């Protein structure tokens, strides 16, 4: 009985550690921060002056691929569709780290235009 409890406790600890590790998004944000100049050039896609924020929701999988990417319309203040599309297409070219095996790392990233 004691062994089953210890095994259960160990599995719970490993699961919690994996969950916490998968939720650390700092390393997944580095490729975006490194390429901010590319994202800022998206403002050239607009016919008018660009000011505001485009918030992008991403999910990175254990193959280092973007599993899901979309504009968070509720949090974005810049609604120019050409700029938004450019931001998404540009982010799709970035090389992200792999998520832990079997994990997906969700996070949001705001791109500010002034």
Backbone as XML, in Angstrom:
<?xml version="1.0"?>
<chain id="A" units="angstrom">
  <residue number="1" name="UNK">
    <atom name="N" x="0.823" y="-1.189" z="0.000"/>
    <atom name="CA" x="0.000" y="0.000" z="0.000"/>
    <atom name="C" x="0.870" y="1.256" z="0.000"/>
  </residue>
  <residue number="2" name="UNK">
    <atom name="N" x="1.942" y="1.220" z="0.818"/>
    <atom name="CA" x="2.841" y="2.358" z="0.908"/>
    <atom name="C" x="3.532" y="2.601" z="-0.436"/>
  </residue>
  <residue number="3" name="UNK">
    <atom name="N" x="3.908" y="1.512" z="-1.129"/>
    <atom name="CA" x="4.567" y="1.640" z="-2.434"/>
    <atom name="C" x="3.637" y="2.264" z="-3.466"/>
  </residue>
  <residue number="4" name="UNK">
    <atom name="N" x="2.366" y="1.893" z="-3.457"/>
    <atom name="CA" x="1.402" y="2.472" z="-4.394"/>
    <atom name="C" x="1.253" y="3.968" z="-4.136"/>
  </residue>
  <residue number="5" name="UNK">
    <atom name="N" x="1.230" y="4.346" z="-2.870"/>
    <atom name="CA" x="1.137" y="5.764" z="-2.524"/>
    <atom name="C" x="2.361" y="6.519" z="-3.028"/>
  </residue>
  <residue number="6" name="UNK">
    <atom name="N" x="3.547" y="5.964" z="-2.820"/>
    <atom name="CA" x="4.782" y="6.623" z="-3.263"/>
    <atom name="C" x="4.836" y="6.731" z="-4.788"/>
  </residue>
  <residue number="7" name="UNK">
    <atom name="N" x="4.405" y="5.695" z="-5.472"/>
    <atom name="CA" x="4.377" y="5.728" z="-6.938"/>
    <atom name="C" x="3.382" y="6.786" z="-7.404"/>
  </residue>
  <residue number="8" name="UNK">
    <atom name="N" x="2.218" y="6.816" z="-6.783"/>
    <atom name="CA" x="1.209" y="7.818" z="-7.137"/>
    <atom name="C" x="1.737" y="9.227" z="-6.879"/>
  </residue>
  <residue number="9" name="UNK">
    <atom name="N" x="2.409" y="9.413" z="-5.758"/>
    <atom name="CA" x="2.982" y="10.711" z="-5.424"/>
    <atom name="C" x="4.051" y="11.106" z="-6.443"/>
  </residue>
  <residue number="10" name="UNK">
    <atom name="N" x="4.878" y="10.152" z="-6.849"/>
    <atom name="CA" x="5.933" y="10.421" z="-7.826"/>
    <atom name="C" x="5.327" y="10.799" z="-9.181"/>
  </residue>
  <residue number="11" name="UNK">
    <atom name="N" x="4.291" y="10.097" z="-9.587"/>
    <atom name="CA" x="3.630" y="10.404" z="-10.866"/>
    <atom name="C" x="3.020" y="11.795" z="-10.813"/>
  </residue>
  <residue number="12" name="UNK">
    <atom name="N" x="2.391" y="12.127" z="-9.702"/>
    <atom name="CA" x="1.807" y="13.457" z="-9.541"/>
    <atom name="C" x="2.885" y="14.529" z="-9.623"/>
  </residue>
  <residue number="13" name="UNK">
    <atom name="N" x="4.014" y="14.308" z="-8.951"/>
    <atom name="CA" x="5.107" y="15.273" z="-8.965"/>
    <atom name="C" x="5.639" y="15.461" z="-10.377"/>
  </residue>
  <residue number="14" name="UNK">
    <atom name="N" x="5.867" y="14.360" z="-11.088"/>
    <atom name="CA" x="6.378" y="14.444" z="-12.468"/>
    <atom name="C" x="5.372" y="15.163" z="-13.350"/>
  </residue>
  <residue number="15" name="UNK">
    <atom name="N" x="4.100" y="14.877" z="-13.190"/>
    <atom name="CA" x="3.072" y="15.547" z="-13.992"/>
    <atom name="C" x="3.045" y="17.041" z="-13.717"/>
  </residue>
  <residue number="16" name="UNK">
    <atom name="N" x="3.119" y="17.411" z="-12.449"/>
    <atom name="CA" x="3.123" y="18.830" z="-12.101"/>
    <atom name="C" x="4.381" y="19.509" z="-12.611"/>
  </residue>
  <residue number="17" name="UNK">
    <atom name="N" x="5.530" y="18.834" z="-12.525"/>
    <atom name="CA" x="6.778" y="19.404" z="-13.023"/>
    <atom name="C" x="6.694" y="19.608" z="-14.530"/>
  </residue>
  <residue number="18" name="UNK">
    <atom name="N" x="6.177" y="18.626" z="-15.257"/>
    <atom name="CA" x="6.032" y="18.744" z="-16.710"/>
    <atom name="C" x="5.093" y="19.884" z="-17.064"/>
  </residue>
  <residue number="19" name="UNK">
    <atom name="N" x="3.987" y="20.009" z="-16.326"/>
    <atom name="CA" x="3.040" y="21.077" z="-16.589"/>
    <atom name="C" x="3.689" y="22.436" z="-16.353"/>
  </residue>
  <residue number="20" name="UNK">
    <atom name="N" x="4.400" y="22.578" z="-15.233"/>
    <atom name="CA" x="5.060" y="23.846" z="-14.927"/>
    <atom name="C" x="6.119" y="24.163" z="-15.980"/>
  </residue>
  <residue number="21" name="UNK">
    <atom name="N" x="6.882" y="23.145" z="-16.378"/>
    <atom name="CA" x="7.926" y="23.349" z="-17.373"/>
    <atom name="C" x="7.310" y="23.783" z="-18.696"/>
  </residue>
  <residue number="22" name="UNK">
    <atom name="N" x="6.198" y="23.181" z="-19.076"/>
    <atom name="CA" x="5.575" y="23.505" z="-20.354"/>
    <atom name="C" x="4.941" y="24.894" z="-20.341"/>
  </residue>
  <residue number="23" name="UNK">
    <atom name="N" x="4.655" y="25.413" z="-19.156"/>
    <atom name="CA" x="4.017" y="26.715" z="-19.069"/>
    <atom name="C" x="5.010" y="27.874" z="-19.080"/>
  </residue>
  <residue number="24" name="UNK">
    <atom name="N" x="6.320" y="27.585" z="-18.970"/>
    <atom name="CA" x="7.335" y="28.633" z="-19.007"/>
    <atom name="C" x="7.493" y="29.087" z="-20.453"/>
  </residue>
  <residue number="25" name="UNK">
    <atom name="N" x="7.009" y="30.268" z="-20.745"/>
    <atom name="CA" x="6.978" y="30.719" z="-22.140"/>
    <atom name="C" x="8.135" y="31.633" z="-22.513"/>
  </residue>
  <residue number="26" name="UNK">
    <atom name="N" x="9.000" y="31.941" z="-21.563"/>
    <atom name="CA" x="10.090" y="32.877" z="-21.840"/>
    <atom name="C" x="10.953" y="32.430" z="-23.022"/>
  </residue>
  <residue number="27" name="UNK">
    <atom name="N" x="11.335" y="31.165" z="-23.053"/>
    <atom name="CA" x="12.180" y="30.687" z="-24.149"/>
    <atom name="C" x="11.428" y="30.673" z="-25.479"/>
  </residue>
  <residue number="28" name="UNK">
    <atom name="N" x="10.117" y="30.568" z="-25.420"/>
    <atom name="CA" x="9.318" y="30.567" z="-26.644"/>
    <atom name="C" x="9.109" y="31.984" z="-27.183"/>
  </residue>
  <residue number="29" name="UNK">
    <atom name="N" x="9.287" y="32.977" z="-26.316"/>
    <atom name="CA" x="9.152" y="34.373" z="-26.741"/>
    <atom name="C" x="10.443" y="34.915" z="-27.349"/>
  </residue>
  <residue number="30" name="UNK">
    <atom name="N" x="11.573" y="34.270" z="-27.080"/>
    <atom name="CA" x="12.866" y="34.756" z="-27.569"/>
    <atom name="C" x="12.921" y="34.922" z="-29.093"/>
  </residue>
  <residue number="31" name="UNK">
    <atom name="N" x="12.425" y="33.966" z="-29.880"/>
    <atom name="CA" x="12.479" y="34.160" z="-31.334"/>
    <atom name="C" x="11.694" y="35.389" z="-31.793"/>
  </residue>
  <residue number="32" name="UNK">
    <atom name="N" x="10.620" y="35.697" z="-31.088"/>
    <atom name="CA" x="9.822" y="36.871" z="-31.451"/>
    <atom name="C" x="10.596" y="38.140" z="-31.099"/>
  </residue>
  <residue number="33" name="UNK">
    <atom name="N" x="11.146" y="38.181" z="-29.887"/>
    <atom name="CA" x="11.914" y="39.347" z="-29.455"/>
    <atom name="C" x="13.107" y="39.579" z="-30.369"/>
  </residue>
  <residue number="34" name="UNK">
    <atom name="N" x="13.746" y="38.487" z="-30.788"/>
    <atom name="CA" x="14.921" y="38.571" z="-31.659"/>
    <atom name="C" x="14.568" y="39.166" z="-33.024"/>
  </residue>
  <residue number="35" name="UNK">
    <atom name="N" x="13.334" y="38.979" z="-33.457"/>
    <atom name="CA" x="12.909" y="39.404" z="-34.790"/>
    <atom name="C" x="11.908" y="40.550" z="-34.778"/>
  </residue>
  <residue number="36" name="UNK">
    <atom name="N" x="11.934" y="41.359" z="-33.742"/>
    <atom name="CA" x="10.974" y="42.470" z="-33.644"/>
    <atom name="C" x="11.089" y="43.435" z="-34.829"/>
  </residue>
  <residue number="37" name="UNK">
    <atom name="N" x="12.286" y="43.633" z="-35.359"/>
    <atom name="CA" x="12.456" y="44.536" z="-36.501"/>
    <atom name="C" x="11.660" y="44.038" z="-37.711"/>
  </residue>
  <residue number="38" name="UNK">
    <atom name="N" x="11.653" y="42.723" z="-37.912"/>
    <atom name="CA" x="10.862" y="42.150" z="-39.011"/>
    <atom name="C" x="9.380" y="42.414" z="-38.794"/>
  </residue>
  <residue number="39" name="UNK">
    <atom name="N" x="8.935" y="42.280" z="-37.550"/>
    <atom name="CA" x="7.525" y="42.522" z="-37.245"/>
    <atom name="C" x="7.183" y="43.999" z="-37.410"/>
  </residue>
  <residue number="40" name="UNK">
    <atom name="N" x="8.088" y="44.864" z="-36.985"/>
    <atom name="CA" x="7.841" y="46.302" z="-37.118"/>
    <atom name="C" x="7.722" y="46.713" z="-38.584"/>
  </residue>
  <residue number="41" name="UNK">
    <atom name="N" x="8.409" y="46.010" z="-39.468"/>
    <atom name="CA" x="8.315" y="46.347" z="-40.893"/>
    <atom name="C" x="6.925" y="46.060" z="-41.448"/>
  </residue>
  <residue number="42" name="UNK">
    <atom name="N" x="6.105" y="45.334" z="-40.710"/>
    <atom name="CA" x="4.726" y="45.075" z="-41.137"/>
    <atom name="C" x="3.912" y="46.364" z="-41.202"/>
  </residue>
  <residue number="43" name="UNK">
    <atom name="N" x="4.365" y="47.386" z="-40.509"/>
    <atom name="CA" x="3.634" y="48.661" z="-40.541"/>
    <atom name="C" x="3.652" y="49.264" z="-41.943"/>
  </residue>
  <residue number="44" name="UNK">
    <atom name="N" x="4.615" y="48.866" z="-42.763"/>
    <atom name="CA" x="4.703" y="49.351" z="-44.139"/>
    <atom name="C" x="3.577" y="48.789" z="-45.017"/>
  </residue>
  <residue number="45" name="UNK">
    <atom name="N" x="2.891" y="47.777" z="-44.534"/>
    <atom name="CA" x="1.791" y="47.157" z="-45.286"/>
    <atom name="C" x="0.506" y="47.965" z="-45.192"/>
  </residue>
  <residue number="46" name="UNK">
    <atom name="N" x="0.513" y="48.956" z="-44.312"/>
    <atom name="CA" x="-0.684" y="49.763" z="-44.102"/>
    <atom name="C" x="-0.659" y="51.010" z="-44.977"/>
  </residue>
  <residue number="47" name="UNK">
    <atom name="N" x="-1.824" y="51.396" z="-45.444"/>
    <atom name="CA" x="-1.944" y="52.611" z="-46.256"/>
    <atom name="C" x="-1.955" y="53.860" z="-45.391"/>
  </residue>
  <residue number="48" name="UNK">
    <atom name="N" x="-2.178" y="53.685" z="-44.091"/>
    <atom name="CA" x="-2.233" y="54.824" z="-43.167"/>
    <atom name="C" x="-1.180" y="54.649" z="-42.076"/>
  </residue>
  <residue number="49" name="UNK">
    <atom name="N" x="-1.005" y="55.670" z="-41.266"/>
    <atom name="CA" x="-0.076" y="55.589" z="-40.140"/>
    <atom name="C" x="-0.553" y="54.508" z="-39.167"/>
  </residue>
  <residue number="50" name="UNK">
    <atom name="N" x="0.387" y="53.739" z="-38.658"/>
    <atom name="CA" x="0.054" y="52.613" z="-37.796"/>
    <atom name="C" x="0.407" y="52.934" z="-36.348"/>
  </residue>
  <residue number="51" name="UNK">
    <atom name="N" x="-0.567" y="52.727" z="-35.476"/>
    <atom name="CA" x="-0.337" y="52.897" z="-34.050"/>
    <atom name="C" x="-1.275" y="51.952" z="-33.304"/>
  </residue>
  <residue number="52" name="UNK">
    <atom name="N" x="-0.714" y="51.186" z="-32.400"/>
    <atom name="CA" x="-1.532" y="50.262" z="-31.618"/>
    <atom name="C" x="-0.802" y="48.954" z="-31.381"/>
  </residue>
  <residue number="53" name="UNK">
    <atom name="N" x="-1.550" y="47.977" z="-30.907"/>
    <atom name="CA" x="-0.979" y="46.682" z="-30.542"/>
    <atom name="C" x="-1.727" y="45.558" z="-31.243"/>
  </residue>
  <residue number="54" name="UNK">
    <atom name="N" x="-0.961" y="44.616" z="-31.769"/>
    <atom name="CA" x="-1.521" y="43.384" z="-32.322"/>
    <atom name="C" x="-1.113" y="42.274" z="-31.353"/>
  </residue>
  <residue number="55" name="UNK">
    <atom name="N" x="-2.095" y="41.650" z="-30.712"/>
    <atom name="CA" x="-1.817" y="40.558" z="-29.783"/>
    <atom name="C" x="-2.038" y="39.247" z="-30.523"/>
  </residue>
  <residue number="56" name="UNK">
    <atom name="N" x="-0.989" y="38.417" z="-30.506"/>
    <atom name="CA" x="-1.027" y="37.143" z="-31.221"/>
    <atom name="C" x="-1.040" y="36.006" z="-30.204"/>
  </residue>
  <residue number="57" name="UNK">
    <atom name="N" x="-1.976" y="35.075" z="-30.366"/>
    <atom name="CA" x="-2.037" y="33.865" z="-29.545"/>
    <atom name="C" x="-1.388" y="32.736" z="-30.331"/>
  </residue>
  <residue number="58" name="UNK">
    <atom name="N" x="-0.424" y="32.052" z="-29.698"/>
    <atom name="CA" x="0.296" y="30.964" z="-30.355"/>
    <atom name="C" x="0.261" y="29.705" z="-29.507"/>
  </residue>
  <residue number="59" name="UNK">
    <atom name="N" x="0.419" y="28.578" z="-30.167"/>
    <atom name="CA" x="0.628" y="27.304" z="-29.497"/>
    <atom name="C" x="1.787" y="26.624" z="-30.216"/>
  </residue>
  <residue number="60" name="UNK">
    <atom name="N" x="2.845" y="26.274" z="-29.469"/>
    <atom name="CA" x="4.008" y="25.613" z="-30.023"/>
    <atom name="C" x="3.996" y="24.168" z="-29.540"/>
  </residue>
  <residue number="61" name="UNK">
    <atom name="N" x="4.216" y="23.223" z="-30.460"/>
    <atom name="CA" x="4.161" y="21.808" z="-30.080"/>
    <atom name="C" x="5.562" y="21.219" z="-29.884"/>
  </residue>
  <residue number="62" name="UNK">
    <atom name="N" x="5.613" y="19.923" z="-29.616"/>
    <atom name="CA" x="6.883" y="19.266" z="-29.326"/>
    <atom name="C" x="7.731" y="18.996" z="-30.572"/>
  </residue>
  <residue number="63" name="UNK">
    <atom name="N" x="7.282" y="19.451" z="-31.725"/>
    <atom name="CA" x="8.086" y="19.412" z="-32.944"/>
    <atom name="C" x="8.645" y="20.789" z="-33.267"/>
  </residue>
  <residue number="64" name="UNK">
    <atom name="N" x="8.469" y="21.733" z="-32.357"/>
    <atom name="CA" x="8.898" y="23.135" z="-32.527"/>
    <atom name="C" x="8.111" y="23.823" z="-33.632"/>
  </residue>
  <residue number="65" name="UNK">
    <atom name="N" x="6.918" y="23.340" z="-33.888"/>
    <atom name="CA" x="6.062" y="23.930" z="-34.916"/>
    <atom name="C" x="4.941" y="24.728" z="-34.267"/>
  </residue>
  <residue number="66" name="UNK">
    <atom name="N" x="4.500" y="25.732" z="-34.989"/>
    <atom name="CA" x="3.324" y="26.470" z="-34.533"/>
    <atom name="C" x="2.113" y="25.606" z="-34.835"/>
  </residue>
  <residue number="67" name="UNK">
    <atom name="N" x="1.448" y="25.177" z="-33.791"/>
    <atom name="CA" x="0.253" y="24.345" z="-33.966"/>
    <atom name="C" x="-0.965" y="25.217" z="-34.235"/>
  </residue>
  <residue number="68" name="UNK">
    <atom name="N" x="-0.976" y="26.395" z="-33.607"/>
    <atom name="CA" x="-2.091" y="27.318" z="-33.786"/>
    <atom name="C" x="-1.556" y="28.726" z="-33.631"/>
  </residue>
  <residue number="69" name="UNK">
    <atom name="N" x="-2.032" y="29.612" z="-34.491"/>
    <atom name="CA" x="-1.671" y="31.025" z="-34.393"/>
    <atom name="C" x="-2.872" y="31.837" z="-34.840"/>
  </residue>
  <residue number="70" name="UNK">
    <atom name="N" x="-3.216" y="32.846" z="-34.050"/>
    <atom name="CA" x="-4.334" y="33.699" z="-34.425"/>
    <atom name="C" x="-4.218" y="35.039" z="-33.715"/>
  </residue>
  <residue number="71" name="UNK">
    <atom name="N" x="-4.849" y="36.022" z="-34.296"/>
    <atom name="CA" x="-4.906" y="37.349" z="-33.694"/>
    <atom name="C" x="-5.943" y="37.330" z="-32.582"/>
  </residue>
  <residue number="72" name="UNK">
    <atom name="N" x="-5.587" y="37.871" z="-31.439"/>
    <atom name="CA" x="-6.524" y="38.004" z="-30.332"/>
    <atom name="C" x="-7.247" y="39.341" z="-30.523"/>
  </residue>
  <residue number="73" name="UNK">
    <atom name="N" x="-8.403" y="39.284" z="-31.145"/>
    <atom name="CA" x="-9.162" y="40.498" z="-31.474"/>
    <atom name="C" x="-9.606" y="41.278" z="-30.237"/>
  </residue>
  <residue number="74" name="UNK">
    <atom name="N" x="-9.858" y="40.573" z="-29.149"/>
    <atom name="CA" x="-10.325" y="41.237" z="-27.927"/>
    <atom name="C" x="-9.239" y="42.108" z="-27.298"/>
  </residue>
  <residue number="75" name="UNK">
    <atom name="N" x="-7.982" y="41.706" z="-27.429"/>
    <atom name="CA" x="-6.902" y="42.450" z="-26.797"/>
    <atom name="C" x="-6.145" y="43.355" z="-27.766"/>
  </residue>
  <residue number="76" name="UNK">
    <atom name="N" x="-6.295" y="43.147" z="-29.055"/>
    <atom name="CA" x="-5.591" y="43.961" z="-30.044"/>
    <atom name="C" x="-6.273" y="45.309" z="-30.213"/>
  </residue>
  <residue number="77" name="UNK">
    <atom name="N" x="-5.475" y="46.347" z="-30.348"/>
    <atom name="CA" x="-6.027" y="47.681" z="-30.592"/>
    <atom name="C" x="-5.777" y="48.130" z="-32.027"/>
  </residue>
  <residue number="78" name="UNK">
    <atom name="N" x="-4.865" y="47.469" z="-32.711"/>
    <atom name="CA" x="-4.594" y="47.779" z="-34.113"/>
    <atom name="C" x="-5.386" y="46.796" z="-34.961"/>
  </residue>
  <residue number="79" name="UNK">
    <atom name="N" x="-6.334" y="47.295" z="-35.733"/>
    <atom name="CA" x="-7.252" y="46.418" z="-36.458"/>
    <atom name="C" x="-6.985" y="46.354" z="-37.961"/>
  </residue>
  <residue number="80" name="UNK">
    <atom name="N" x="-5.893" y="46.969" z="-38.424"/>
    <atom name="CA" x="-5.553" y="46.939" z="-39.848"/>
    <atom name="C" x="-5.258" y="45.489" z="-40.255"/>
  </residue>
  <residue number="81" name="UNK">
    <atom name="N" x="-6.103" y="44.931" z="-41.114"/>
    <atom name="CA" x="-5.982" y="43.520" z="-41.490"/>
    <atom name="C" x="-4.682" y="43.208" z="-42.227"/>
  </residue>
  <residue number="82" name="UNK">
    <atom name="N" x="-4.170" y="44.155" z="-43.020"/>
    <atom name="CA" x="-2.914" y="43.929" z="-43.724"/>
    <atom name="C" x="-1.750" y="43.788" z="-42.744"/>
  </residue>
  <residue number="83" name="UNK">
    <atom name="N" x="-1.741" y="44.625" z="-41.725"/>
    <atom name="CA" x="-0.688" y="44.558" z="-40.713"/>
    <atom name="C" x="-0.825" y="43.266" z="-39.909"/>
  </residue>
  <residue number="84" name="UNK">
    <atom name="N" x="-2.045" y="42.931" z="-39.512"/>
    <atom name="CA" x="-2.271" y="41.697" z="-38.755"/>
    <atom name="C" x="-1.813" y="40.477" z="-39.550"/>
  </residue>
  <residue number="85" name="UNK">
    <atom name="N" x="-2.178" y="40.421" z="-40.818"/>
    <atom name="CA" x="-1.788" y="39.289" z="-41.654"/>
    <atom name="C" x="-0.272" y="39.214" z="-41.788"/>
  </residue>
  <residue number="86" name="UNK">
    <atom name="N" x="0.373" y="40.347" z="-41.953"/>
    <atom name="CA" x="1.824" y="40.386" z="-42.049"/>
    <atom name="C" x="2.470" y="39.856" z="-40.771"/>
  </residue>
  <residue number="87" name="UNK">
    <atom name="N" x="1.951" y="40.254" z="-39.620"/>
    <atom name="CA" x="2.495" y="39.801" z="-38.338"/>
    <atom name="C" x="2.393" y="38.279" z="-38.242"/>
  </residue>
  <residue number="88" name="UNK">
    <atom name="N" x="1.244" y="37.726" z="-38.572"/>
    <atom name="CA" x="1.050" y="36.270" z="-38.501"/>
    <atom name="C" x="1.980" y="35.552" z="-39.477"/>
  </residue>
  <residue number="89" name="UNK">
    <atom name="N" x="2.024" y="36.010" z="-40.715"/>
    <atom name="CA" x="2.876" y="35.356" z="-41.717"/>
    <atom name="C" x="4.354" y="35.454" z="-41.342"/>
  </residue>
  <residue number="90" name="UNK">
    <atom name="N" x="4.751" y="36.578" z="-40.786"/>
    <atom name="CA" x="6.149" y="36.754" z="-40.371"/>
    <atom name="C" x="6.481" y="35.832" z="-39.209"/>
  </residue>
  <residue number="91" name="UNK">
    <atom name="N" x="5.589" y="35.744" z="-38.219"/>
    <atom name="CA" x="5.842" y="34.860" z="-37.067"/>
    <atom name="C" x="5.938" y="33.406" z="-37.498"/>
  </residue>
  <residue number="92" name="UNK">
    <atom name="N" x="5.218" y="33.033" z="-38.530"/>
    <atom name="CA" x="5.267" y="31.646" z="-39.006"/>
    <atom name="C" x="6.653" y="31.265" z="-39.525"/>
  </residue>
  <residue number="93" name="UNK">
    <atom name="N" x="7.489" y="32.243" z="-39.830"/>
    <atom name="CA" x="8.838" y="31.944" z="-40.331"/>
    <atom name="C" x="9.853" y="31.796" z="-39.199"/>
  </residue>
  <residue number="94" name="UNK">
    <atom name="N" x="9.490" y="32.127" z="-37.969"/>
    <atom name="CA" x="10.425" y="32.077" z="-36.845"/>
    <atom name="C" x="10.657" y="30.630" z="-36.411"/>
  </residue>
  <residue number="95" name="UNK">
    <atom name="N" x="11.845" y="30.372" z="-35.905"/>
    <atom name="CA" x="12.196" y="29.040" z="-35.390"/>
    <atom name="C" x="12.031" y="29.045" z="-33.873"/>
  </residue>
  <residue number="96" name="UNK">
    <atom name="N" x="11.063" y="28.275" z="-33.400"/>
    <atom name="CA" x="10.761" y="28.181" z="-31.978"/>
    <atom name="C" x="11.402" y="26.933" z="-31.390"/>
  </residue>
  <residue number="97" name="UNK">
    <atom name="N" x="11.647" y="26.931" z="-30.072"/>
    <atom name="CA" x="12.143" y="25.709" z="-29.421"/>
    <atom name="C" x="11.028" y="24.671" z="-29.337"/>
  </residue>
  <residue number="98" name="UNK">
    <atom name="N" x="11.427" y="23.441" z="-29.112"/>
    <atom name="CA" x="10.447" y="22.367" z="-28.955"/>
    <atom name="C" x="9.811" y="22.437" z="-27.574"/>
  </residue>
  <residue number="99" name="UNK">
    <atom name="N" x="8.532" y="22.167" z="-27.540"/>
    <atom name="CA" x="7.857" y="21.978" z="-26.256"/>
    <atom name="C" x="8.277" y="20.618" z="-25.711"/>
  </residue>
  <residue number="100" name="UNK">
    <atom name="N" x="8.063" y="20.389" z="-24.432"/>
    <atom name="CA" x="8.353" y="19.084" z="-23.847"/>
    <atom name="C" x="7.544" y="18.020" z="-24.584"/>
  </residue>
  <residue number="101" name="UNK">
    <atom name="N" x="8.092" y="16.822" z="-24.647"/>
    <atom name="CA" x="7.450" y="15.728" z="-25.377"/>
    <atom name="C" x="5.993" y="15.570" z="-24.956"/>
  </residue>
  <residue number="102" name="UNK">
    <atom name="N" x="5.122" y="15.604" z="-25.939"/>
    <atom name="CA" x="3.690" y="15.449" z="-25.695"/>
    <atom name="C" x="3.000" y="16.706" z="-25.194"/>
  </residue>
  <residue number="103" name="UNK">
    <atom name="N" x="3.730" y="17.809" z="-25.110"/>
    <atom name="CA" x="3.173" y="19.044" z="-24.573"/>
    <atom name="C" x="2.929" y="20.067" z="-25.689"/>
  </residue>
  <residue number="104" name="UNK">
    <atom name="N" x="2.067" y="21.000" z="-25.396"/>
    <atom name="CA" x="1.814" y="22.161" z="-26.256"/>
    <atom name="C" x="1.952" y="23.377" z="-25.345"/>
  </residue>
  <residue number="105" name="UNK">
    <atom name="N" x="2.714" y="24.368" z="-25.807"/>
    <atom name="CA" x="2.923" y="25.572" z="-25.010"/>
    <atom name="C" x="2.096" y="26.705" z="-25.604"/>
  </residue>
  <residue number="106" name="UNK">
    <atom name="N" x="1.036" y="27.119" z="-24.909"/>
    <atom name="CA" x="0.242" y="28.261" z="-25.367"/>
    <atom name="C" x="0.773" y="29.551" z="-24.745"/>
  </residue>
  <residue number="107" name="UNK">
    <atom name="N" x="0.807" y="30.607" z="-25.523"/>
    <atom name="CA" x="1.153" y="31.915" z="-24.986"/>
    <atom name="C" x="0.679" y="33.001" z="-25.932"/>
  </residue>
  <residue number="108" name="UNK">
    <atom name="N" x="0.623" y="34.206" z="-25.421"/>
    <atom name="CA" x="0.240" y="35.372" z="-26.216"/>
    <atom name="C" x="1.427" y="36.315" z="-26.274"/>
  </residue>
  <residue number="109" name="UNK">
    <atom name="N" x="1.508" y="37.053" z="-27.382"/>
    <atom name="CA" x="2.596" y="38.021" z="-27.506"/>
    <atom name="C" x="2.040" y="39.308" z="-28.127"/>
  </residue>
  <residue number="110" name="UNK">
    <atom name="N" x="2.235" y="40.448" z="-27.454"/>
    <atom name="CA" x="1.772" y="41.718" z="-28.014"/>
    <atom name="C" x="2.873" y="42.345" z="-28.879"/>
  </residue>
  <residue number="111" name="UNK">
    <atom name="N" x="2.505" y="42.754" z="-30.075"/>
    <atom name="CA" x="3.429" y="43.473" z="-30.953"/>
    <atom name="C" x="2.938" y="44.914" z="-30.998"/>
  </residue>
  <residue number="112" name="UNK">
    <atom name="N" x="3.763" y="45.810" z="-30.487"/>
    <atom name="CA" x="3.385" y="47.225" z="-30.386"/>
    <atom name="C" x="3.898" y="48.022" z="-31.574"/>
  </residue>
  <residue number="113" name="UNK">
    <atom name="N" x="3.031" y="48.812" z="-32.139"/>
    <atom name="CA" x="3.385" y="49.710" z="-33.243"/>
    <atom name="C" x="3.143" y="51.141" z="-32.787"/>
  </residue>
  <residue number="114" name="UNK">
    <atom name="N" x="4.115" y="52.006" z="-33.046"/>
    <atom name="CA" x="3.972" y="53.417" z="-32.644"/>
    <atom name="C" x="4.226" y="54.315" z="-33.816"/>
  </residue>
</chain>
